[in-house]
Amino acid sequence: MFNKVLIANRGEIAVRIIRACRELGLETVAVYSEADRQSLHVRYADEAYLLGPAPARESYLRSHKIIDIARKCGAGAIHPGYGFLAERADFAAACADAGLTFIGPKPDSIANMGDKAMARATVANAGVAVVPGTEGRGNLGDEELLAIAPQLGFPLLIKAQAGGGGKGMRQVSHLDEMPTLIAAARREAESSFGDGNVYLEKVVQGARHIEIQILADTHGNAIHLGERECSLQRRHQKLLEEAPSPFVGDDEELREKMGAVAVQAARAVDYVNAGTVEFLVDKDRQFYFLEMNTRLQVEHPVTEMITGIDIVAEQVRIARGRQLAYQQDDIQRRGAAIEARVNAEDPYNNFMPSTGKITHILAPTGPGVRVDTGVYTDFEITPYYDPMISKLSVWGETRGQAILRMRRALEEYKIVGVHTNIPFHQTMMDSHRFLAGQYDTRFVEERYSIVEMEKDKEKFPEIAAVMAVLVAHRRALETTHVMRRNERDTSNWKWFGRWERMRG
């Protein structure tokens, strides 16, 4: 049983884990690079240790040094967060060899499901439908990938076998461009995860990206917490997530089928701890296994908000050998939640990263609003890591109320010193397609423009003025309408009474 946890990560997720550990009465240890010396997670932790220079390969990917720090400071467990070493089976195994608890799945589960190609082969053998690709063919060289691509048909995705988050991923439309894109995907995968292997996957046109959150303990119990809609993406990076999915809606049969398949996939590899099974769902509501993320997801807050379950705390409890506190029938989903990833990038300049010092920040508050962040006023945004500043999440009794709260929260959110994508999220909250839940994974790149949306918003006052004139004109007609008097000077009832008296 451990009482001290080292967080092998940085930024908002490190802060999030520290908070969960504090509520559980556990001590925390932060590690940091030279660029993160003044980071919030360093300030919040009980102890903090320097890893090395700013580049991830010289700091947050130095697994042996992280384990060495954990042993020297007396930490009994390591939480990897997401990204970096979170889906490295060799790191999980090294933790076990050093007598440390890895707060995550077993090394062999990571190897089977964290390796995307192997995961697809595993679930395919279990009878789960998968998107056509090169699953089960091992680590393929460039020439082998080029030979297989025409058989699968274009467009295709080149995807990193390790890690996730859109890193090491490229879409290819023609065979001629494949060599360059394969090389770029391998470089990015190697830089982000220390593994340059890639595989191919067929693009499902008009698909929705829907994922199922699962929890499993060491006692053989496994449950799912429902779905999240993650279709709003740009360059395969998620921008906004919501739960439940507006596409699934009231289709409880589809929801339960996907949940059951997710649990089945987890059981197929004897999975333990938190994980996410991702699906592509086509227009006909046929779903296909995409991959399994053997870690905590960036978008876990929306599931926490509609279920009331602290997923990070559950991760720690499971790692300490506890049974799940919930059974499947206990999981009740209430209301709707939306998460917007607030990134340091310029939406008016092709979402180019924006670096520099945050000179002022005012985060939104109020009912149903949650902000997960690792920055503060005077914090420096560097080019070394992911540009995410924070995750802004809101909850409402209905999806409509959640959208209204997100609009209000985005209006309150003030960040000065760097460009952010807050204007993008504001225009998205006014998009008719988003409001109707009618979007897919290609919506942002193919059918959305922040400039055009803002041009449309500029027309709103003119439209409102025209409508006001029409309403005023109609009311004027109603007020001048003369009611014609009866030809008689008395009511028909009086005339009838007179007629009766005359006959009597």
C-alpha positions in Angstrom: 0.0 0.0 0.0 1.5 3.3 -1.1 1.1 6.7 0.6 3.2 8.9 -1.8 2.6 9.3 -5.5 5.0 10.7 -8.1 3.3 12.4 -11.1 5.3 11.7 -14.2 3.7 14.6 -16.2 3.2 18.3 -16.3 0.6 21.0 -16.8 -3.1 20.8 -16.0 -3.2 17.0 -15.7 -0.4 17.0 -13.1 -2.4 19.5 -11.1 -5.5 17.4 -11.5 -3.8 14.3 -10.2 -2.2 16.2 -7.3 -5.7 17.4 -6.2 -7.1 13.9 -6.3 -4.2 12.6 -4.2 -4.7 15.3 -1.6 -8.3 14.4 -1.2 -7.3 10.8 -0.6 -4.7 11.9 1.9 -1.6 11.0 -0.2 1.6 12.9 -0.5 2.6 14.0 -4.0 5.9 14.4 -5.9 6.3 16.6 -9.0 9.0 16.3 -11.7 9.8 19.1 -14.0 12.0 20.3 -16.9 14.0 23.5 -16.8 11.2 25.2 -18.8 8.6 24.2 -16.2 10.6 25.3 -13.1 7.8 27.8 -12.2 4.9 25.6 -13.3 1.8 25.3 -11.1 2.2 21.5 -10.6 5.6 22.2 -9.1 4.1 24.7 -6.7 1.2 22.4 -5.7 3.1 19.2 -5.0 4.7 18.4 -1.6 8.0 17.8 -3.3 9.5 18.6 -6.7 12.6 17.4 -8.6 14.3 18.6 -11.8 14.4 16.1 -14.7 16.5 18.0 -17.2 16.4 20.4 -20.2 13.2 21.5 -21.8 12.9 19.0 -24.7 10.7 16.1 -23.7 13.3 13.5 -24.7 15.7 15.0 -22.2 13.1 15.4 -19.4 9.6 13.9 -19.3 10.6 10.9 -21.4 13.6 9.9 -19.2 11.9 6.9 -17.6 14.9 5.7 -15.8 15.5 9.0 -14.1 11.9 9.3 -13.1 12.0 5.9 -11.5 15.2 6.7 -9.8 13.7 9.9 -8.3 10.6 7.9 -7.1 12.8 5.4 -5.3 15.0 8.1 -3.7 12.1 10.2 -2.5 10.2 7.3 -1.1 7.2 7.4 -3.5 5.4 4.1 -3.7 3.5 4.7 -6.9 3.8 6.6 -10.2 0.9 8.2 -12.1 1.8 8.9 -15.7 -1.2 11.1 -16.6 -1.6 11.1 -20.4 0.9 11.5 -23.1 4.7 11.1 -22.6 5.1 7.7 -20.9 1.5 6.9 -20.2 1.2 4.2 -22.8 4.7 2.7 -22.6 4.5 -0.9 -21.6 8.3 -0.9 -20.9 7.9 2.0 -18.5 5.0 0.2 -16.6 7.2 -2.9 -16.5 10.2 -0.9 -15.2 8.0 0.5 -12.4 7.1 -3.0 -11.3 10.7 -4.2 -11.5 11.6 -1.3 -9.2 8.9 -2.2 -6.7 6.7 0.8 -7.6 3.0 0.7 -8.3 2.1 1.9 -11.8 -1.2 3.7 -11.6 -2.6 2.3 -14.8 -3.0 -1.0 -16.6 -0.6 -4.0 -16.6 2.4 -3.9 -19.0 1.0 -6.7 -21.1 -2.4 -4.9 -21.4 -0.6 -1.8 -22.6 1.4 -3.8 -25.0 -1.7 -5.5 -26.4 -4.0 -2.5 -26.5 -1.6 0.5 -26.4 -0.1 -0.8 -29.6 -2.9 0.3 -31.9 -2.3 -2.3 -34.6 -2.1 -5.1 -32.0 -5.2 -3.8 -30.3 -7.2 -3.9 -33.6 -6.0 -7.5 -34.2 -7.0 -8.5 -30.6 -10.5 -7.2 -30.7 -11.0 -8.5 -34.3 -10.1 -12.0 -33.0 -12.8 -11.4 -30.3 -15.4 -10.8 -33.0 -15.5 -6.9 -32.8 -15.7 -5.1 -36.1 -12.7 -2.9 -36.9 -12.0 -0.2 -39.5 -10.0 -1.9 -42.4 -6.3 -1.4 -42.0 -3.0 -3.2 -41.5 -3.9 -4.7 -38.1 -2.1 -7.9 -37.2 0.7 -7.5 -39.7 3.4 -6.3 -37.2 5.8 -3.5 -37.6 5.8 -2.7 -41.3 8.5 -0.9 -43.3 7.9 2.0 -45.7 7.9 -0.2 -48.8 5.5 -2.7 -47.3 3.1 0.2 -46.4 3.3 1.6 -49.9 2.5 -1.8 -51.3 -0.5 -2.4 -49.1 -2.0 1.1 -49.4 -3.6 0.7 -52.9 -5.3 -2.6 -51.7 -7.0 -0.7 -48.8 -8.0 2.3 -51.0 -7.7 6.0 -50.4 -8.1 8.1 -48.4 -6.0 6.5 -45.6 -4.7 7.5 -42.3 -1.0 6.9 -41.3 -1.1 6.5 -37.5 1.5 6.0 -34.8 1.3 2.6 -33.1 2.2 4.0 -29.7 0.6 7.0 -28.0 -2.3 9.0 -29.3 -3.7 12.6 -29.2 -3.3 12.9 -33.0 0.5 12.8 -32.7 2.2 10.9 -35.5 -0.9 10.9 -37.7 -1.3 12.0 -41.3 -4.1 11.6 -43.8 -3.0 10.6 -47.3 -5.1 10.9 -50.5 -2.7 9.7 -53.1 0.1 7.2 -53.3 2.6 9.8 -54.5 2.4 11.7 -51.3 2.8 8.7 -49.0 6.6 8.5 -48.7 6.8 12.1 -47.4 3.9 11.7 -45.0 5.1 8.4 -43.7 8.5 10.0 -42.9 6.8 12.9 -41.1 4.5 10.7 -39.1 7.4 8.5 -38.0 9.5 11.6 -36.9 6.6 13.0 -34.9 5.8 9.6 -33.3 9.4 9.0 -32.4 9.7 12.5 -30.9 6.4 12.2 -28.9 6.5 8.6 -27.8 9.9 7.3 -28.5 8.5 4.8 -31.0 8.4 5.6 -34.7 6.3 2.6 -35.9 3.2 3.4 -37.8 0.3 1.6 -39.4 -2.4 2.3 -42.0 -6.2 2.7 -41.5 -9.0 3.3 -43.9 -10.9 6.6 -43.5 -14.6 6.2 -42.8 -16.4 9.0 -44.6 -18.9 11.1 -42.5 -18.0 9.2 -39.3 -18.6 10.2 -35.7 -15.8 9.7 -33.2 -17.4 8.3 -30.1 -15.6 6.8 -27.1 -16.6 4.8 -24.1 -15.0 5.3 -20.7 -14.3 2.1 -18.8 -13.1 1.2 -15.3 -11.8 -2.2 -14.2 -10.3 -3.5 -11.0 -8.0 -6.3 -9.9 -10.9 -8.4 -8.7 -12.4 -9.0 -12.2 -15.0 -6.3 -12.1 -15.3 -4.1 -15.2 -17.9 -1.4 -16.0 -18.4 1.5 -18.5 -19.4 5.0 -17.7 -21.2 5.8 -21.0 -20.0 7.6 -24.1 -18.3 10.9 -25.0 -18.7 12.6 -28.4 -15.3 13.6 -29.7 -16.0 14.4 -33.4 -15.0 18.1 -33.4 -11.4 17.8 -34.4 -8.7 19.6 -36.4 -5.7 17.7 -37.8 -6.9 14.8 -35.7 -6.6 16.8 -32.5 -9.8 17.0 -30.5 -11.0 20.5 -29.8 -14.4 20.1 -28.1 -16.0 17.1 -26.4 -19.4 16.5 -24.9 -21.3 13.8 -23.0 -23.6 12.2 -23.7 -23.3 12.2 -27.5 -26.0 14.1 -29.3 -25.7 11.5 -32.1 -26.5 8.6 -29.8 -29.2 10.7 -28.1 -32.0 8.5 -26.8 -30.8 5.4 -28.6 -30.1 3.4 -25.4 -29.7 0.2 -27.5 -26.8 1.6 -29.4 -25.3 3.1 -26.1 -25.5 -0.3 -24.4 -24.1 -2.2 -27.3 -21.0 0.1 -27.5 -20.6 -0.1 -23.8 -20.8 -3.9 -23.8 -18.2 -4.1 -26.6 -15.9 -1.8 -24.7 -16.1 -3.9 -21.6 -15.6 -7.0 -23.8 -12.4 -5.5 -25.3 -11.1 -4.7 -21.9 -11.8 -8.2 -20.6 -10.0 -9.7 -23.7 -6.7 -8.3 -22.4 -7.4 -8.7 -18.6 -7.5 -4.9 -18.4 -7.1 -3.1 -15.0 -7.7 0.6 -14.2 -9.2 3.4 -16.3 -9.2 3.2 -20.1 -11.1 4.4 -23.1 -12.3 2.4 -26.1 -12.8 4.5 -29.2 -15.2 3.9 -32.0 -16.0 5.3 -35.4 -19.8 5.3 -36.0 -21.1 5.7 -39.6 -24.3 7.4 -40.7 -26.1 4.1 -40.5 -25.1 3.8 -36.8 -22.8 0.9 -37.5 -19.8 1.2 -35.2 -16.2 0.0 -35.6 -13.4 -0.3 -33.1 -10.8 2.4 -33.6 -8.3 2.0 -30.8 -8.0 1.7 -27.0 -6.3 4.4 -25.0 -4.8 2.6 -22.0 -4.7 5.7 -19.9 -6.7 8.7 -18.6 -8.2 10.8 -21.3 -7.9 14.6 -21.6 -11.7 14.8 -21.8 -12.5 12.8 -18.7 -14.1 15.8 -16.9 -17.3 15.6 -19.0 -17.9 12.0 -17.9 -17.2 13.0 -14.3 -19.7 15.8 -14.5 -22.6 13.7 -15.8 -21.9 10.6 -13.6 -20.5 12.2 -10.4 -17.6 9.8 -10.4 -14.0 11.0 -9.8 -12.2 8.9 -12.3 -8.7 9.9 -11.1 -9.5 9.0 -7.6 -10.9 5.7 -8.8 -7.6 5.1 -10.6 -5.7 5.5 -7.4 -8.1 3.3 -5.4 -7.9 0.5 -8.0 -4.1 0.7 -7.9 -4.2 0.3 -4.2 -6.1 -3.0 -4.6 -9.6 -1.7 -3.9 -12.7 -3.1 -5.5 -14.8 -0.8 -7.7 -17.2 1.1 -5.6 -19.8 0.8 -8.4 -21.6 -1.8 -10.4 -22.9 -1.2 -13.9 -26.5 -0.7 -12.6 -25.2 2.0 -10.2 -24.1 4.2 -13.1 -26.6 7.0 -13.6 -26.0 9.8 -16.2 -27.6 13.1 -15.4 -27.7 16.2 -17.6 -25.1 17.1 -20.3 -21.5 18.4 -20.2 -19.3 20.1 -22.7 -15.5 20.6 -22.6 -13.6 23.1 -24.7 -9.8 22.8 -24.9 -8.4 26.3 -24.6 -5.1 26.4 -26.5 -2.4 29.0 -27.1 -3.0 29.3 -30.8 -4.3 31.8 -33.3 -7.6 30.7 -34.9 -7.4 33.6 -37.4 -3.9 32.5 -38.6 -4.4 28.8 -39.4 -4.3 28.0 -35.6 -0.6 28.7 -35.4 0.9 28.2 -31.9 1.3 31.3 -29.9 4.1 31.6 -27.4 4.9 34.2 -24.8 4.0 35.3 -21.3 0.4 35.4 -20.1 0.2 38.9 -18.7 -3.4 38.6 -17.4 -5.8 35.7 -16.9 -9.4 35.8 -15.5 -11.0 32.3 -15.4 -14.8 31.9 -15.4 -16.7 30.7 -12.4 -20.3 30.2 -11.4 -22.8 27.3 -11.4 -21.8 24.3 -13.5 -18.4 25.7 -14.6 -15.1 23.9 -14.1 -11.6 25.0 -15.2 -8.7 22.6 -15.2 -5.4 24.5 -15.8 -1.7 24.6 -15.1 -1.1 28.2 -15.8 -1.4 31.6 -14.1 -0.6 35.3 -14.6 3.1 35.7 -15.7 3.3 32.0 -16.8 5.4 31.5 -19.9 4.0 29.5 -22.8 6.9 27.8 -24.5 7.2 26.0 -27.8 8.4 22.7 -26.2 5.0 21.1 -25.3 1.4 20.9 -26.2 -0.2 24.4 -26.4 -3.2 23.6 -24.2 -3.7 26.3 -21.5 -6.7 24.8 -19.9 -9.9 22.7 -20.2 -13.1 24.6 -19.7 -16.0 22.3 -18.8 -19.6 23.1 -18.2 -22.6 21.1 -17.0 -26.3 21.7 -17.6 -29.5 19.8 -16.9 -30.0 19.7 -20.7 -27.6 20.1 -23.6 -29.2 23.4 -24.4 -28.5 24.7 -20.9 -24.9 23.4 -21.2 -24.4 25.4 -24.4 -25.8 28.5 -22.8 -23.4 28.1 -19.9 -20.5 27.5 -22.2 -21.3 30.7 -24.1 -21.4 32.6 -20.8 -18.1 31.0 -19.5 -16.3 31.8 -22.8 -17.4 35.4 -22.6 -16.0 35.6 -19.0 -12.7 33.9 -19.9 -10.0 36.6 -20.3 -6.4 35.7 -21.3 -4.0 38.4 -22.3 -0.4 38.0 -23.6 -0.9 35.2 -26.1 -3.5 34.3 -28.7 -6.1 31.7 -27.8 -8.7 29.7 -29.6 -11.5 31.1 -27.4 -13.0 32.9 -30.4 -13.2 29.6 -32.2 -15.2 28.0 -29.4 -17.5 31.1 -29.2 -18.4 30.9 -32.9 -18.8 27.1 -32.6 -21.4 27.7 -29.8 -23.4 29.8 -32.5 -23.0 27.2 -35.3 -26.4 25.9 -36.4 -24.8 22.5 -37.2 -23.3 22.2 -33.7 -26.5 23.3 -32.1 -28.4 20.6 -34.0 -25.6 18.0 -33.2 -25.1 17.5 -37.0 -21.3 17.3 -37.3 -18.7 14.7 -38.0 -14.9 14.3 -37.7 -14.4 16.4 -40.9 -16.7 19.2 -40.0 -14.1 21.7 -38.7 -11.7 21.2 -41.6 -14.2 21.0 -44.4 -17.4 22.8 -43.5 -16.4 25.4 -40.9 -14.7 28.8 -41.0 -14.4 31.1 -38.1 -14.1 34.1 -40.5 -17.3 33.2 -42.3 -19.1 32.5 -39.1 -18.2 36.0 -37.8 -19.3 37.5 -41.1 -22.7 35.9 -40.6 -22.8 37.2 -37.0 -22.2 40.7 -38.4 -25.5 40.4 -40.4 -27.5 39.6 -37.3 -28.2 43.3 -36.4 -29.5 43.9 -40.0 -31.7 40.8 -39.8 -33.0 41.9 -36.4 -33.8 45.4 -37.7 -35.8 44.0 -40.6 -37.7 41.7 -38.3 -38.4 44.5 -35.9 -39.8 46.7 -38.8 -42.1 43.8 -39.9 -43.4 43.2 -36.4 -44.0 47.0 -35.8 -45.9 47.2 -39.1 -48.1 44.2 -38.2 -48.9 45.7 -34.8 -49.7 49.0 -36.4 -52.2 47.3 -38.7 -53.8 45.5 -35.7 -54.2 48.7 -33.7 -55.8 50.6 -36.7 -58.2 47.8 -37.6 -61.7 49.2 -37.1 -64.3 46.8 -35.7 -67.5 47.1 -37.6 -70.6 47.8 -35.4 -73.7 45.7 -35.6 -76.3 47.3 -37.9 -78.7 47.2 -35.0 -78.1 49.5 -32.0 -78.7 46.7 -29.5 -77.5 43.1 -29.1 -79.1 40.1 -30.7 -80.2 38.8 -27.3 -82.3 42.0 -26.7 -83.8 41.8 -30.2 -84.8 38.1 -29.6 -86.4 39.1 -26.3 -88.5 41.8 -27.9 -89.5 39.4 -30.6 -90.8 36.9 -28.0 -92.8 39.6 -26.2 -94.4 40.7 -29.4 -95.5 37.2 -30.2 -96.8 36.7 -26.7 
